[in-house]
Structure formats: C-alpha cells, structure tokens
Amino acid sequence: MLSMRKNAVNVPVLLAALLFLLNGCDSAEKSGKIPGGSNSAPNPSFEESRVFSGGISRKEKSFIEKPVAWVTRGQILNDCTGWSAEEAHSGTRSLKIENIGGTVAYWEGAPVVLRDNANAFKCDVWTKTKEMRDTGKGKFRLAFHVFYKSGNSSAEKIRTFCVDLPRTVHDWEKTSGKIFVGEKIARIIPCLYFSEMAGTAWFDDISLEPYFDKGKVLFASNVRNAFAGKTTVSSDEDGEKIYCLDGAGQAVSRDFIAVCPDKIYKLSGRFKSASGNNSLIYFGFIPYDKNKTYIGCHAVRYIKNTETELAKKCTAKDNVIFVKDARNWVKKNSACIVFEVDDSGKYSDLPNFNYSSAGIEKISREDGYWKIELKTGCRRTYPANTKIREHFDDGSGTYIYSAAKCSKVPDRWTAYEGTVRKDNKHLPCIFRPGTEYVKIVILQTGNTLLDFKNIKLKEF
C-alpha cells in the first residue's frame, strides 16, 4: 500500500521505467542505446513509501511507514527510522545510515530486472556525511551485484562493481560512475554502503541508466591472414576465414595492438575440434611493455614487504647472495631476486626485468647478514646497497588467458569470450602492470585439429 503524501509517486519516471522494461532488444542493438534513457533504479528519490501495522497490543495499532524497495542492515536504525525526513537533496526524504561501531552497514535495493540487451550502465547518487571516523578498512560505496550469462553456459554468474564515494565530511555532493560488464545483464541489485567506519551518512537521488555499448573493433580475424604460427587458412560458404591449428602449438596475431589504462577489452571467438577429439585450448593475450618487450610473471609478481638492500656485492656467477633483511622472504622454486626496485610502496619499477635466476633453496642468517641461496648463478652483477625485492611466478600462466584456460572444445562451433583491463579488481582478469601492447594468442595442447574463426577484440 502506498502512502498518499504529496509527490509520493513520480508518474513520468515510473512510466519511463515501465517502458524501458517492456522494450525489445532490436532497437537497442541498432542504436547502441537503451530506448528512453530512463532511470531504472528502484524508488530513486526514496519518496515512495508503504504503510504497515506494527501494533503495540492487540487493541491498539501503530501505523508506520518505510521506503518502498529498500531495506537496511547492520546499523542502529531500521527500515522505518532510517527513512529520514531530516535531510534530503530533493523532495522530503533520504536514506540514512548511523554507524557507531564500524559494522558492515548498508541499504539494499530491490532487484532491477532488465529485459533488454544492456551490457553497461551509468549510475550516480547524492550523499551527505557527518562525523566520519574511518577505521582504516572503511567502505563508502555505491555498489551493484550484477547477474549475467557468459559464454556457452546457461548458468547465471554474478560480479560486484563499486563506485567509491567521497570519504570526507561534506554537504550534499553528487558522485557518478560508469560500469561495463561486457555480457548481457539479467538483473542488478543496488547497495549503498557505509561500513567498517563510524559516523552518519545520507543517500538520495540514485540513478541507474542501462545502455548497450557495441565497442570499437581493434582486431578481426576475417580481414586478412591475421595469425602467424603453424596455421592453415580456408573459407566457409559465407567467405569467412577459418584457421586450422594442427597439433600442439600456438597461433599468434601478427601485429601489436595498443591498449589504454582506462579502457576495457573483450576478446571473443568461435572454435571447433575438427578431428573429433576434444581439443584443449588457451585463449588470451601476450602482454608487452611500451618498448614491446614481453612481460612475464617474474617481472611483476612480488611478495609484499620483502624490500631490502644487498649487504654485499653480487656477481652473475654467485648463487649465494647476502642481504640486509630477509625475514619476510620465503623459500620457493619459482622465486627470484629483483634488483633496482622502488621501495616507496608505489611499485613504479614494474615491470622490472632485472631479475635473477629462479629458485630460492635456502634462507638463513650469518654474521649479522641474511643469506639467500639460489639454485644456480644469479645472472646479475650489482654493488652493495642496491635495493631488491622478492618476486615469484604465481602460476597464472605464461600469458593472460582471459577467454579460455585449459578449456575443452567440442566437435561443433562453440563461442568463447572474456573481458580484461589493465587494473580493475572487479573484472576476473587484468593485464599485467606496464602493459602497453598485446598480441592475441591461441594455444592448443594435444595432437588434435583445431578450427577457429571470427576472432575479435573490442575496446569499450
């Protein structure tokens, strides 16, 4: 039941949202935009309410209002008392979080079901804060749990995306963001977080506008003979190029492709096991730095708090290295010593190619120094006091397999795809630090025939 307060229902917004949900996907695909551009957030200004009876006794009843489509958890206020009439950016109401103990406190909205081809959305929210006290782990965010379907699986997947809000004490302030999912979005659950920090926060006027981003094509395998390696090329009845990889080996795109830090990339393609056996494939990128030098794991994967200095000079033949402090170092077959590092905590030296041979066999103390024993010679010559760090191979693979990793390919055409960015914790795969260029790589293990076609790389 809705209250009869003034401005309780914004009819144009509700009608626009309804039209958005009912629209088909054809027009969206042609224009690249969602028709109407309406705000799809549930009860976006928090003005709409419902009334329920929270009776004190059987004879007496108390009628209480709470906001439609939003519930709160983890704070001292509840759905009723947290529906604030004391502060508002627009209208007369906002959502309030009063967190005195640094709990995980939030407001969660009702699911927004999308009946369109949206793979991205724009969002914003207005916030006001008072007496902010951060515990060091604080989260002040507009977050979205996004449900989508990826690849060939009919199962629904979920990823959480966040837009960080200003953690200062401020009057009403707007924060905006763009979220690219890369897959067709089924539904979205919005959340307003003021957690693991103390103080008071108000939220108002949340906006959620889904849209369809086609992306810019950077690579298409059908344009020409685009791959180097042990591949043969033919064409199907539609003139589309089909590449065949015979036996174990790899196919690599011929040209370097430039990538940008603020862009998201989607790699896709269709594969078929041509010999009747299930081929095993790896499908992704080879990362390169600005000088087009390959970036391997040892150049970027570090162990935290292992920065120290050489206690004595080392030469390329030495397998015993003396350092000033190795208390945080670990013995690993894949570990190595990296020289001339940035110890400020910013890791500006990455990728760092000044690494020793791999294999740390023993770490011990001797005569006031720490002694690191390598399996073989160091391969590097550096003077005492050179800054160093421990790096290792994290097992993620030689390359970045964003679209398929040890995936079985059936004897029918099957699509594989994946998204990647330079540095984004909300995506399942990221480029290695310092990546400026990439090449597409398809790797097959086993003595089988693998057909592939329609390999595309899009930039969003």
C-alpha positions as CSV (number, residue, x, y, z in Angstrom):
1,M,0.0,0.0,0.0
2,L,1.4,3.4,-1.0
3,S,1.1,6.5,1.3
4,M,-0.9,9.4,-0.1
5,R,1.8,12.0,0.7
6,K,2.5,14.7,-1.8
7,N,5.0,13.8,-4.5
8,A,4.9,10.2,-3.3
9,V,4.9,8.9,-6.9
10,N,6.8,10.4,-9.8
11,V,4.5,9.2,-12.6
12,P,6.6,10.2,-15.6
13,V,9.7,8.4,-14.1
14,L,7.7,5.3,-13.3
15,L,6.1,5.2,-16.8
16,A,9.5,5.7,-18.4
17,A,10.9,2.8,-16.3
18,L,8.0,0.6,-17.3
19,L,8.5,1.4,-21.0
20,F,12.2,0.5,-20.6
21,L,11.4,-2.9,-19.1
22,L,8.9,-3.7,-21.8
23,N,11.0,-2.6,-24.8
24,G,12.6,-5.3,-27.1
25,C,16.3,-5.6,-27.8
26,D,16.2,-5.0,-31.6
27,S,16.2,-1.2,-31.4
28,A,18.9,-1.2,-28.7
29,E,21.2,-3.2,-31.0
30,K,20.7,-0.8,-33.9
31,S,21.2,2.4,-32.0
32,G,23.6,1.2,-29.3
33,K,21.4,2.9,-26.7
34,I,18.6,1.8,-24.4
35,P,15.3,3.5,-25.6
36,G,14.1,6.3,-23.4
37,G,17.3,6.6,-21.3
38,S,15.1,6.3,-18.2
39,N,16.2,5.9,-14.6
40,S,15.7,2.3,-13.7
41,A,16.7,2.5,-10.0
42,P,14.1,1.3,-7.6
43,N,12.3,4.2,-5.8
44,P,15.2,6.5,-6.9
45,S,14.4,9.5,-4.7
46,F,13.2,7.4,-1.8
47,E,9.9,9.4,-1.7
48,E,7.6,6.4,-2.3
49,S,6.6,4.5,0.8
50,R,4.4,1.8,2.1
51,V,2.5,1.6,5.4
52,F,2.3,-1.4,7.7
53,S,0.8,-2.0,11.1
54,G,3.3,-2.5,13.9
55,G,0.7,-2.8,16.7
56,I,1.7,-2.1,20.3
57,S,-1.0,-4.5,21.5
58,R,-4.0,-6.4,20.1
59,K,-6.3,-3.5,20.8
60,E,-4.0,-0.6,19.7
61,K,-2.2,-0.4,16.3
62,S,0.6,1.9,15.2
63,F,0.8,2.6,11.5
64,I,4.4,3.0,10.4
65,E,5.9,4.0,7.0
66,K,9.1,2.6,5.3
67,P,10.6,3.2,1.9
68,V,9.4,1.0,-1.0
69,A,12.0,-1.4,-2.4
70,W,14.8,-0.7,0.1
71,V,15.9,-2.4,3.3
72,T,18.8,-1.7,5.7
73,R,21.1,-4.0,7.6
74,G,24.0,-3.7,10.2
75,Q,23.2,-0.3,11.7
76,I,21.3,1.1,14.7
77,L,18.5,2.4,12.5
78,N,15.9,0.1,10.9
79,D,13.8,0.4,7.7
80,C,11.5,2.9,9.4
81,T,13.8,5.1,11.4
82,G,16.4,5.1,8.7
83,W,14.0,6.5,6.2
84,S,15.0,10.1,7.1
85,A,12.8,13.2,7.0
86,E,15.5,15.4,8.5
87,E,17.7,15.6,5.4
88,A,17.0,15.4,1.6
89,H,18.7,16.5,-1.6
90,S,15.4,16.6,-3.3
91,G,11.8,16.0,-2.1
92,T,11.5,15.4,1.6
93,R,13.2,12.0,2.3
94,S,16.5,10.3,2.1
95,L,18.1,7.0,3.3
96,K,20.2,7.3,6.4
97,I,22.9,5.1,8.0
98,E,24.1,5.8,11.5
99,N,27.0,3.6,12.3
100,I,28.5,3.9,15.7
101,G,30.5,0.7,15.9
102,G,32.1,0.3,12.4
103,T,29.8,-2.5,11.5
104,V,29.0,-3.7,7.9
105,A,26.1,-1.3,7.4
106,Y,24.2,-0.8,4.1
107,W,20.9,-0.2,2.3
108,E,19.9,-2.8,-0.3
109,G,17.5,-2.1,-3.1
110,A,15.1,-4.5,-4.8
111,P,16.4,-6.3,-7.9
112,V,16.2,-4.4,-11.2
113,V,15.3,-6.8,-14.0
114,L,16.5,-5.8,-17.4
115,R,14.6,-7.1,-20.5
116,D,17.0,-5.6,-22.9
117,N,20.4,-6.1,-24.4
118,A,22.2,-3.9,-21.9
119,N,25.9,-4.7,-21.1
120,A,26.7,-1.5,-19.3
121,F,25.1,1.2,-17.2
122,K,25.6,4.7,-15.9
123,C,25.0,5.5,-12.2
124,D,25.1,8.3,-9.7
125,V,24.0,9.2,-6.2
126,W,23.9,12.2,-3.9
127,T,25.4,11.8,-0.4
128,K,25.9,13.9,2.7
129,T,28.0,12.9,5.7
130,K,28.7,13.9,9.3
131,E,31.4,13.0,11.9
132,M,33.2,10.5,9.6
133,R,35.7,8.3,11.6
134,D,37.5,5.7,9.4
135,T,38.8,2.5,11.0
136,G,41.2,2.0,8.1
137,K,39.0,-0.5,6.4
138,G,36.1,1.7,5.7
139,K,33.8,1.3,2.7
140,F,31.7,4.2,1.5
141,R,30.3,3.0,-1.8
142,L,27.5,2.7,-4.3
143,A,27.7,-1.0,-5.2
144,F,26.0,-3.2,-7.6
145,H,25.6,-7.0,-7.6
146,V,25.3,-7.7,-11.4
147,F,23.8,-11.0,-12.6
148,Y,24.7,-12.0,-16.2
149,K,25.2,-15.0,-18.5
150,S,28.6,-15.5,-20.1
151,G,29.8,-17.8,-22.9
152,N,28.1,-21.1,-23.6
153,S,26.9,-21.8,-20.0
154,S,23.2,-21.3,-19.2
155,A,24.1,-20.8,-15.6
156,E,23.9,-17.3,-14.3
157,K,27.0,-15.6,-13.0
158,I,27.5,-12.6,-10.6
159,R,30.1,-9.9,-10.2
160,T,30.1,-7.0,-7.8
161,F,31.0,-3.5,-9.1
162,C,31.6,-0.5,-6.9
163,V,31.8,3.3,-7.2
164,D,33.7,4.9,-4.4
165,L,32.0,7.8,-2.7
166,P,33.9,10.8,-1.0
167,R,35.0,9.8,2.5
168,T,35.3,13.4,3.7
169,V,32.7,15.3,5.8
170,H,30.6,17.0,3.1
171,D,27.3,18.6,2.3
172,W,25.2,17.1,-0.5
173,E,27.5,16.0,-3.2
174,K,26.9,14.0,-6.4
175,T,29.1,11.1,-7.4
176,S,28.8,9.4,-10.9
177,G,30.3,6.4,-12.5
178,K,30.1,4.0,-15.5
179,I,30.0,0.2,-15.2
180,F,30.9,-2.0,-18.1
181,V,30.0,-5.7,-17.6
182,G,30.7,-6.9,-21.1
183,E,27.9,-9.5,-21.0
184,K,24.1,-9.3,-21.3
185,I,22.9,-8.1,-17.9
186,A,19.9,-10.1,-16.5
187,R,19.3,-8.1,-13.3
188,I,21.1,-5.7,-10.9
189,I,20.8,-5.3,-7.1
190,P,22.0,-1.8,-6.0
191,C,23.5,-1.3,-2.5
192,L,24.5,1.8,-0.5
193,Y,27.4,1.0,1.8
194,F,28.7,3.0,4.8
195,S,30.5,0.2,6.5
196,E,33.6,-0.6,8.7
197,M,33.7,3.1,9.7
198,A,31.8,5.2,12.2
199,G,29.6,8.3,11.6
200,T,26.4,9.3,9.8
201,A,25.6,9.3,6.0
202,W,22.6,10.2,4.0
203,F,21.8,9.0,0.4
204,D,19.4,10.5,-2.1
205,D,18.5,10.6,-5.8
206,I,20.2,7.4,-7.0
207,S,20.2,6.9,-10.8
208,L,20.7,3.8,-12.9
209,E,20.7,4.0,-16.7
210,P,21.5,0.8,-18.6
211,Y,22.7,1.1,-22.1
212,F,24.2,-1.1,-24.9
213,D,27.9,-0.5,-25.7
214,K,28.9,-2.0,-29.1
215,G,32.6,-1.3,-28.6
216,K,35.3,-0.4,-31.2
217,V,36.7,-3.4,-33.1
218,L,40.5,-3.4,-32.9
219,F,41.1,-6.8,-34.4
220,A,39.1,-9.1,-36.7
221,S,40.5,-12.3,-38.0
222,N,38.3,-12.2,-41.1
223,V,40.0,-9.1,-42.6
224,R,43.2,-10.9,-43.7
225,N,45.6,-13.7,-42.8
226,A,45.9,-12.3,-39.3
227,F,47.7,-15.1,-37.5
228,A,51.3,-16.3,-37.5
229,G,52.3,-19.8,-36.5
230,K,51.5,-23.3,-37.7
231,T,48.1,-22.4,-39.1
232,T,46.4,-23.0,-42.4
233,V,43.6,-20.8,-43.7
234,S,40.4,-21.7,-45.7
235,S,37.0,-20.1,-46.1
236,D,33.4,-21.2,-45.4
237,E,30.4,-20.8,-47.6
238,D,29.9,-17.2,-46.4
239,G,33.5,-16.3,-47.2
240,E,34.6,-16.2,-43.6
241,K,38.2,-17.2,-42.9
242,I,38.6,-20.4,-40.9
243,Y,42.0,-21.1,-39.4
244,C,43.2,-24.6,-38.5
245,L,45.9,-25.4,-35.9
246,D,47.3,-28.9,-36.5
247,G,48.6,-30.5,-33.3
248,A,50.1,-28.9,-30.2
249,G,51.3,-25.3,-30.8
250,Q,50.1,-21.8,-30.8
251,A,48.7,-19.2,-33.2
252,V,49.7,-15.5,-32.5
253,S,48.3,-12.4,-34.1
254,R,50.8,-10.7,-36.4
255,D,50.5,-7.1,-35.2
256,F,51.0,-5.4,-31.9
257,I,47.7,-3.9,-30.6
258,A,47.9,-0.8,-28.3
259,V,45.8,-0.8,-25.1
260,C,44.9,2.0,-22.8
261,P,44.6,2.0,-19.0
262,D,41.1,3.4,-18.8
263,K,39.5,1.0,-21.4
264,I,38.0,-2.4,-21.1
265,Y,38.7,-5.1,-23.7
266,K,36.6,-8.0,-24.8
267,L,38.1,-10.9,-26.7
268,S,35.9,-13.4,-28.4
269,G,36.0,-16.2,-31.0
270,R,34.4,-19.4,-32.2
271,F,36.2,-22.8,-32.0
272,K,35.6,-26.4,-33.1
273,S,37.5,-29.6,-32.6
274,A,38.0,-30.7,-36.2
275,S,39.5,-34.2,-35.6
276,G,36.5,-35.4,-33.5
277,N,38.5,-35.3,-30.2
278,N,38.1,-32.6,-27.6
279,S,40.9,-30.1,-28.2
280,L,42.3,-28.3,-25.1
281,I,42.8,-24.6,-25.7
282,Y,44.1,-21.5,-24.0
283,F,42.8,-18.2,-25.5
284,G,44.0,-14.7,-24.4
285,F,46.8,-12.2,-24.7
286,I,50.6,-11.9,-24.7
287,P,51.4,-8.6,-22.8
288,Y,54.2,-6.2,-23.8
289,D,55.5,-3.0,-22.3
290,K,56.0,0.3,-24.1
291,N,59.2,-1.0,-25.7
292,K,57.3,-4.1,-26.9
293,T,59.1,-6.3,-24.5
294,Y,57.2,-9.4,-23.3
295,I,56.1,-9.1,-19.6
296,G,56.4,-12.4,-17.8
297,C,55.2,-13.2,-14.2
298,H,58.7,-12.7,-12.7
299,A,58.7,-9.1,-13.9
300,V,55.6,-8.1,-12.0
301,R,54.5,-10.6,-9.3
302,Y,56.1,-9.5,-6.0
303,I,55.9,-10.7,-2.4
304,K,54.8,-7.8,-0.1
305,N,57.2,-6.4,2.5
306,T,60.3,-8.0,1.0
307,E,62.0,-4.8,0.0
308,T,65.6,-4.7,1.4
309,E,69.2,-4.0,0.1
310,L,72.2,-6.0,-0.8
311,A,74.6,-6.3,2.1
312,K,77.5,-7.3,-0.2
313,K,78.2,-7.0,-3.9
314,C,76.9,-9.9,-6.1
315,T,78.1,-11.2,-9.4
316,A,76.4,-13.1,-12.2
317,K,78.0,-16.4,-11.1
318,D,77.1,-16.1,-7.4
319,N,74.4,-18.4,-6.1
320,V,74.8,-17.1,-2.5
321,I,73.5,-13.6,-2.1
322,F,73.9,-11.5,1.2
323,V,71.1,-9.1,2.0
324,K,70.4,-6.8,5.0
325,D,66.9,-8.2,5.9
326,A,65.1,-11.3,4.6
327,R,62.8,-12.0,7.5
328,N,59.7,-11.8,5.1
329,W,61.3,-13.7,2.3
330,V,60.1,-17.3,1.5
331,K,61.7,-20.3,0.0
332,K,60.1,-21.1,-3.4
333,N,61.2,-22.9,-6.5
334,S,59.6,-20.1,-8.6
335,A,61.0,-17.2,-6.6
336,C,63.8,-14.9,-7.7
337,I,65.6,-11.7,-6.6
338,V,64.7,-8.5,-8.5
339,F,67.2,-5.6,-8.5
340,E,66.8,-1.8,-8.6
341,V,63.3,-1.7,-7.2
342,D,61.1,1.1,-5.9
343,D,60.7,0.6,-2.2
344,S,58.3,3.5,-1.7
345,G,55.3,1.3,-1.9
346,K,54.2,2.6,-5.3
347,Y,55.9,-0.2,-7.3
348,S,56.8,2.3,-10.0
349,D,59.6,0.0,-11.2
350,L,57.1,-2.6,-12.5
351,P,57.6,-4.3,-14.9
352,N,61.1,-4.9,-13.7
353,F,63.2,-7.1,-15.9
354,N,66.3,-7.1,-13.6
355,Y,65.6,-10.4,-12.0
356,S,67.9,-13.3,-11.1
357,S,67.6,-17.0,-12.0
358,A,64.6,-18.7,-10.4
359,G,64.7,-21.0,-7.4
360,I,65.4,-19.9,-3.8
361,E,66.5,-23.0,-1.9
362,K,67.5,-21.7,1.5
363,I,67.3,-18.5,3.6
364,S,69.4,-18.2,6.7
365,R,71.3,-15.7,8.9
366,E,75.1,-15.4,9.0
367,D,77.4,-12.9,10.7
368,G,74.7,-10.3,11.0
369,Y,73.5,-10.7,7.4
370,W,70.8,-12.7,5.8
371,K,72.0,-15.3,3.3
372,I,69.9,-16.3,0.3
373,E,70.9,-19.4,-1.6
374,L,69.8,-19.8,-5.3
375,K,69.7,-23.0,-7.2
376,T,72.0,-21.6,-9.9
377,G,74.1,-18.5,-10.5
378,C,72.4,-15.1,-10.0
379,R,72.9,-13.9,-13.6
380,R,73.2,-10.3,-12.4
381,T,76.0,-8.1,-11.1
382,Y,75.2,-5.3,-8.6
383,P,77.0,-3.4,-5.9
384,A,76.2,-3.4,-2.2
385,N,73.2,-1.3,-1.1
386,T,71.3,-2.0,-4.3
387,K,67.6,-2.1,-3.5
388,I,66.0,-5.5,-4.1
389,R,62.7,-7.4,-3.7
390,E,61.5,-11.0,-3.9
391,H,59.3,-11.9,-6.9
392,F,57.8,-15.2,-8.0
393,D,55.8,-17.0,-10.7
394,D,52.2,-17.1,-9.4
395,G,51.2,-20.0,-11.6
396,S,48.7,-17.9,-13.7
397,G,50.4,-19.0,-16.9
398,T,52.9,-17.7,-19.4
399,Y,50.3,-15.5,-20.9
400,I,47.0,-13.9,-19.8
401,Y,44.2,-16.4,-20.7
402,S,41.1,-14.2,-20.3
403,A,38.8,-16.0,-22.7
404,A,39.7,-19.7,-22.2
405,K,42.1,-21.6,-20.0
406,C,42.5,-25.3,-20.5
407,S,39.0,-25.4,-21.9
408,K,37.7,-28.5,-23.8
409,V,36.4,-27.7,-27.3
410,P,33.6,-30.0,-28.7
411,D,33.2,-31.0,-32.3
412,R,30.7,-28.2,-33.0
413,W,31.3,-24.4,-33.3
414,T,31.4,-23.0,-29.8
415,A,31.9,-19.4,-28.6
416,Y,34.5,-18.4,-26.0
417,E,34.9,-14.9,-24.7
418,G,36.3,-12.8,-21.8
419,T,36.9,-9.3,-20.6
420,V,40.2,-7.8,-19.4
421,R,41.5,-4.4,-18.3
422,K,44.9,-3.0,-17.1
423,D,43.9,-2.8,-13.5
424,N,40.4,-3.4,-12.2
425,K,39.6,-5.6,-9.2
426,H,36.0,-6.0,-10.4
427,L,37.0,-7.9,-13.5
428,P,38.1,-11.6,-13.4
429,C,41.2,-10.9,-15.4
430,I,43.6,-8.0,-15.7
431,F,46.6,-7.1,-17.8
432,R,50.0,-7.2,-16.1
433,P,51.4,-3.9,-14.8
434,G,53.1,-1.9,-17.5
435,T,51.1,-3.4,-20.4
436,E,51.0,-1.0,-23.4
437,Y,50.6,-3.5,-26.2
438,V,49.2,-7.0,-26.6
439,K,49.0,-9.8,-29.2
440,I,46.2,-12.4,-29.3
441,V,47.3,-15.9,-28.6
442,I,45.6,-19.3,-29.2
443,L,47.4,-22.2,-27.7
444,Q,46.4,-25.9,-28.2
445,T,47.7,-28.9,-26.3
446,G,47.5,-32.4,-27.6
447,N,47.7,-33.9,-31.1
448,T,44.3,-32.7,-32.5
449,L,43.0,-30.5,-35.2
450,L,41.5,-27.2,-34.0
451,D,39.4,-24.9,-36.2
452,F,38.8,-21.3,-35.2
453,K,37.1,-18.2,-36.7
454,N,35.6,-14.8,-36.0
455,I,38.3,-13.8,-33.6
456,K,37.5,-10.3,-32.4
457,L,39.0,-7.8,-30.0
458,K,36.7,-4.9,-29.0
459,E,37.6,-1.8,-26.9
460,F,35.0,-0.3,-24.6
